[in-house]
């Protein structure tokens, strides 16, 4: 019989769970971490290296209000045997050590958690290894630059129909410039600016020739609006017959909007 297990701050039970991983279908683990070194200790337990052939859903949260540095990157999970279709990672990152070829839905949230930014290439590797992705939600995930040698790299995700990016400016450029989704994709971006003085957000990355829009038919509707209750909020949406792109930004006083 498949098992569905949820544990919170119960690392002392992980050793007892290891022998049952071949039956675990859903696994939800929340760890309350006081010291950053404890993250490595938790992720090195044999449980995470144990094959989990029927595991379809994984929820992994580290409740740590500290600078995670390189500790944010989870190691190879379950010997890459899990048939995950849904995954949730909070204050930890699944790349660069994991690929989930059956994955359809993923959430990765690192808001308010400091860590060493991984290269964009590692995120593209992860996406490429998950060709069945349908929904992606990323919150506060930051990445480094893409090497010039991979500037023309394209990742095709023909099932991708929903992308939500919260406070992920660099990942927005990654998706627009390097990912080709389904023709019915809906992209939503919410960005609450903490950019340094003089920073510029480039709307030209949303140009129609970008790979992300290559399967989307010409825009039929374009909307711009602002709101009165939040100073500096600027929003727009463009829509074709089946797809939609929505951008919502609360721009700080130091931020300018323009073209490079």
URFEN-V986461 format. One record per residue. N is the residue number from 1. RES is the residue in three letters. NEAR is the number of other ideal C-beta (glycine too) atoms within 8 Angstrom. Layout:
n = [N:N]
res = [RES:RES]
near = [NEAR:NEAR]
//
This chain:
n = [1:2:3:4:5:6:7:8:9:10:11:12:13:14:15:16:17:18:19:20:21:22:23:24:25:26:27:28:29:30:31:32:33:34:35:36:37:38:39:40:41:42:43:44:45:46:47:48:49:50:51:52:53:54:55:56:57:58:59:60:61:62:63:64:65:66:67:68:69:70:71:72:73:74:75:76:77:78:79:80:81:82:83:84:85:86:87:88:89:90:91:92:93:94:95:96:97:98:99:100:101:102:103:104:105:106:107:108:109:110:111:112:113:114:115:116:117:118:119:120:121:122:123:124:125:126:127:128:129:130:131:132:133:134:135:136:137:138:139:140:141:142:143:144:145:146:147:148:149:150:151:152:153:154:155:156:157:158:159:160:161:162:163:164:165:166:167:168:169:170:171:172:173:174:175:176:177:178:179:180:181:182:183:184:185:186:187:188:189:190:191:192:193:194:195:196:197:198:199:200:201:202:203:204:205:206:207:208:209:210:211:212:213:214:215:216:217:218:219:220:221:222:223:224:225:226:227:228:229:230:231:232:233:234:235:236:237:238:239:240:241:242:243:244:245:246:247:248:249:250:251:252:253:254:255:256:257:258:259:260]
res = [UNK:UNK:UNK:UNK:UNK:UNK:UNK:UNK:UNK:UNK:UNK:UNK:UNK:UNK:UNK:UNK:UNK:UNK:UNK:UNK:UNK:UNK:UNK:UNK:UNK:UNK:UNK:UNK:UNK:UNK:UNK:UNK:UNK:UNK:UNK:UNK:UNK:UNK:UNK:UNK:UNK:UNK:UNK:UNK:UNK:UNK:UNK:UNK:UNK:UNK:UNK:UNK:UNK:UNK:UNK:UNK:UNK:UNK:UNK:UNK:UNK:UNK:UNK:UNK:UNK:UNK:UNK:UNK:UNK:UNK:UNK:UNK:UNK:UNK:UNK:UNK:UNK:UNK:UNK:UNK:UNK:UNK:UNK:UNK:UNK:UNK:UNK:UNK:UNK:UNK:UNK:UNK:UNK:UNK:UNK:UNK:UNK:UNK:UNK:UNK:UNK:UNK:UNK:UNK:UNK:UNK:UNK:UNK:UNK:UNK:UNK:UNK:UNK:UNK:UNK:UNK:UNK:UNK:UNK:UNK:UNK:UNK:UNK:UNK:UNK:UNK:UNK:UNK:UNK:UNK:UNK:UNK:UNK:UNK:UNK:UNK:UNK:UNK:UNK:UNK:UNK:UNK:UNK:UNK:UNK:UNK:UNK:UNK:UNK:UNK:UNK:UNK:UNK:UNK:UNK:UNK:UNK:UNK:UNK:UNK:UNK:UNK:UNK:UNK:UNK:UNK:UNK:UNK:UNK:UNK:UNK:UNK:UNK:UNK:UNK:UNK:UNK:UNK:UNK:UNK:UNK:UNK:UNK:UNK:UNK:UNK:UNK:UNK:UNK:UNK:UNK:UNK:UNK:UNK:UNK:UNK:UNK:UNK:UNK:UNK:UNK:UNK:UNK:UNK:UNK:UNK:UNK:UNK:UNK:UNK:UNK:UNK:UNK:UNK:UNK:UNK:UNK:UNK:UNK:UNK:UNK:UNK:UNK:UNK:UNK:UNK:UNK:UNK:UNK:UNK:UNK:UNK:UNK:UNK:UNK:UNK:UNK:UNK:UNK:UNK:UNK:UNK:UNK:UNK:UNK:UNK:UNK:UNK:UNK:UNK:UNK:UNK:UNK:UNK:UNK:UNK:UNK:UNK:UNK:UNK]
near = [3:7:9:8:9:8:11:7:7:7:8:5:8:12:9:6:12:10:5:8:13:8:9:15:10:11:12:10:10:10:12:7:12:5:6:11:7:10:15:8:8:12:9:7:10:7:10:11:8:10:8:12:8:10:15:10:12:13:11:11:12:12:10:11:5:9:6:15:9:7:10:13:12:12:9:7:11:12:7:8:8:12:9:12:9:11:14:10:14:10:12:14:12:13:11:8:9:11:8:12:8:8:13:10:10:15:11:11:12:13:8:4:12:6:13:6:7:12:11:14:10:11:13:15:11:13:11:8:9:13:10:9:14:9:11:9:10:13:12:12:11:8:12:7:5:12:8:5:4:9:7:4:9:8:10:7:13:8:10:14:10:9:12:10:14:12:10:14:8:10:14:11:9:14:12:13:9:12:15:11:11:10:8:7:14:11:11:11:13:10:14:7:12:4:8:5:4:6:10:9:13:8:7:7:10:8:6:6:4:11:10:13:9:7:8:9:8:5:8:7:8:8:8:7:6:7:7:4:3:7:3:9:11:9:12:10:11:10:11:12:5:6:12:9:11:11:11:10:13:10:10:9:4:8:11:7:8:6:5:5]
//
